[in-house]
Amino acid sequence: SLEGWSFPTSVTAIGHSGFCGCEMGSIVISENIETIGKLAFSSCYLLESVTFAENSSLDTVCEFAFSNCGNLKDLKFPEGITTIMYRAFEWSGIERIYIPQSILFVDSYAAQESSLTDVYYAGTESQWNEILSEDNDNFYYYDDYSEFDNVDIHCNAQQTVQGYCNSNISWQYDGMGALTIIGSGEMPSYPQGKNAPWNE
């Protein structure tokens, strides 16, 4: 029934089944952690939020790392990650994932039997097709099949950006399709979206 945890800076990896089945609602992955191990957060049914520290060193998300996390809807990976392994999100509630351009390998079966609907990828479509591959150690793969075939892939997605409409109203785009406008007073008019500061 572990509900929270703070990683010391000396930790560089979360080991096999490290927090499997814990009742945590949120977790912050500290900046020195390079690897999220196999089954690390599997079956954390109450987990709703995973945040990566600024200047994150994350490189690899291993097999089943977030499997069976039914309440986890969004994952935004930090720049620098290179590898997402087999069934990393299997049977999870994850709907949206942000993947930076640093990624080198995403297993075709990473999202097997998950709720994933949208991937926001910072690179181009041709780059995505190059990094999406199969781990040949798993003999039961079907040739030319991917669990991402029925997912909307949004290429050239931007990291979080923000700005102002005027001195009283600001905006922020999260890189995964959500625009938030904050402030008070009358907002400038952008007929049919023209000249809106977040368009680009």
C-alpha positions in Angstrom: 0.0 0.0 0.0 2.9 2.4 -0.7 1.3 5.7 -1.6 4.3 7.8 -2.4 8.0 7.7 -2.9 10.9 10.2 -3.4 13.9 8.9 -5.3 17.4 9.9 -3.9 19.7 11.3 -6.6 21.9 8.2 -6.4 19.3 6.1 -8.0 19.9 5.5 -11.7 17.5 2.6 -12.4 14.1 1.3 -11.2 14.5 -2.5 -10.9 12.4 -5.5 -12.0 9.0 -5.2 -10.4 10.2 -2.4 -8.2 6.8 -0.8 -7.5 4.5 -3.6 -9.0 1.1 -3.4 -7.5 1.6 -0.3 -5.3 -1.3 2.0 -4.6 0.4 5.2 -5.6 -1.6 7.9 -7.4 1.4 9.7 -8.8 5.1 9.3 -9.3 7.9 11.7 -10.2 10.9 10.0 -12.0 13.9 11.9 -10.8 16.5 13.3 -13.2 19.2 10.6 -12.7 17.1 7.6 -13.5 18.1 6.1 -16.8 16.1 2.8 -16.9 12.5 1.9 -15.9 12.8 -1.8 -15.4 10.6 -4.7 -16.4 7.2 -4.7 -14.6 8.4 -1.6 -12.6 5.0 -0.1 -12.3 2.9 -3.0 -13.5 -0.6 -3.3 -11.9 -0.4 0.1 -10.2 -4.2 0.4 -10.6 -4.4 3.8 -8.9 -1.6 5.5 -10.8 -2.9 8.5 -12.6 0.2 10.7 -13.2 3.8 10.0 -14.1 6.1 13.1 -14.3 9.7 13.2 -15.5 12.0 15.7 -13.9 13.6 18.4 -15.9 16.9 17.4 -17.4 15.8 13.7 -17.2 18.3 11.1 -18.0 15.7 8.4 -19.0 17.0 6.2 -21.7 15.0 2.9 -21.6 11.5 1.8 -20.7 11.6 -2.0 -20.3 9.0 -4.7 -20.9 5.6 -4.4 -19.1 6.9 -1.3 -17.2 3.4 0.3 -17.2 1.2 -2.7 -17.9 -2.2 -3.0 -16.2 -2.1 0.7 -15.1 -5.8 1.3 -15.8 -6.1 4.8 -14.5 -3.0 6.2 -16.3 -4.2 8.1 -19.3 -1.3 10.2 -20.5 2.5 9.7 -20.7 4.9 12.3 -21.9 8.4 11.0 -22.3 11.4 13.4 -21.9 13.9 14.3 -24.6 16.8 11.7 -24.4 14.8 8.5 -24.2 15.9 6.1 -26.9 14.1 2.8 -26.3 10.5 1.6 -25.5 10.4 -2.2 -25.2 7.9 -5.0 -25.8 4.5 -4.6 -24.2 5.6 -1.6 -22.1 1.9 -0.4 -21.9 0.1 -3.7 -22.3 -3.5 -3.8 -20.9 -3.1 -0.2 -19.6 -5.6 2.7 -19.8 -3.0 4.9 -21.6 -4.7 6.9 -24.3 -2.1 9.5 -25.3 1.7 9.3 -25.5 4.3 11.9 -26.4 7.5 10.6 -27.8 10.5 12.9 -28.5 12.7 12.8 -31.5 15.5 11.2 -29.5 13.8 7.8 -29.6 15.6 5.1 -31.6 13.4 2.1 -31.1 9.7 1.5 -30.3 8.6 -2.1 -30.2 5.7 -2.8 -32.5 3.9 -4.5 -29.6 4.6 -2.0 -26.9 0.9 -1.0 -26.7 -0.6 -4.4 -27.0 -4.2 -4.6 -25.7 -4.0 -1.0 -24.4 -6.4 1.9 -24.7 -3.9 3.9 -26.8 -5.6 6.2 -29.4 -3.0 8.9 -30.1 0.8 9.1 -30.4 2.4 12.5 -30.6 5.9 12.1 -32.1 8.3 14.9 -32.5 10.0 13.5 -35.6 8.7 13.0 -39.2 6.5 10.2 -40.5 9.5 8.5 -42.2 11.5 8.6 -39.0 8.6 7.0 -37.1 8.4 4.2 -39.6 12.1 3.6 -39.1 12.0 3.4 -35.3 8.9 1.2 -35.1 10.3 -2.3 -35.2 10.1 -5.7 -33.7 12.3 -7.5 -31.2 13.3 -10.5 -33.1 13.8 -12.4 -29.8 10.0 -12.8 -29.6 9.3 -15.6 -32.1 5.5 -15.2 -32.1 5.4 -11.8 -33.9 3.3 -11.5 -37.1 5.2 -10.0 -40.0 4.3 -6.5 -41.0 1.9 -6.1 -38.0 2.0 -3.4 -35.4 -0.2 -2.6 -32.4 0.1 1.1 -33.6 -1.7 0.3 -36.9 -5.0 1.5 -35.4 -3.6 4.5 -33.5 -3.5 8.1 -34.8 0.2 9.1 -35.2 0.7 12.8 -35.0 4.2 13.6 -36.4 6.2 16.8 -36.0 4.5 17.3 -32.6 6.0 20.1 -30.5 7.1 20.0 -26.8 5.1 22.2 -24.4 5.0 25.7 -25.6 3.4 28.8 -24.1 2.7 32.5 -24.7 0.3 35.3 -24.2 -2.9 36.6 -25.8 -2.5 39.9 -24.0 -1.2 41.1 -20.6 -4.0 39.3 -18.7 -4.4 36.1 -20.6 -1.8 33.4 -21.3 -1.9 30.0 -23.1 -0.1 26.7 -23.0 -0.1 23.8 -25.4 1.0 20.5 -23.9 2.3 18.8 -27.0 -0.4 16.2 -26.9 -3.4 18.1 -28.3 -4.5 20.1 -25.2 -4.6 23.9 -25.3 -5.1 25.6 -22.0 -6.0 29.3 -21.8 -5.7 31.1 -18.4 -6.4 34.6 -17.2 -9.2 37.1 -16.8 -10.9 39.7 -18.9 -11.9 39.8 -22.5 -9.9 37.5 -24.8 -8.9 38.9 -28.2 -10.9 37.6 -31.2 -9.3 35.2 -33.7 -11.9 34.8 -36.4 -11.8 31.2 -37.7 -8.6 30.8 -35.8 -6.6 33.3 -37.9 -3.6 34.9 -36.2 -4.1 32.9 -33.0 -0.7 32.9 -31.3 -0.7 29.1 -30.8 -1.4 28.2 -34.4 2.2 27.4 -35.4 
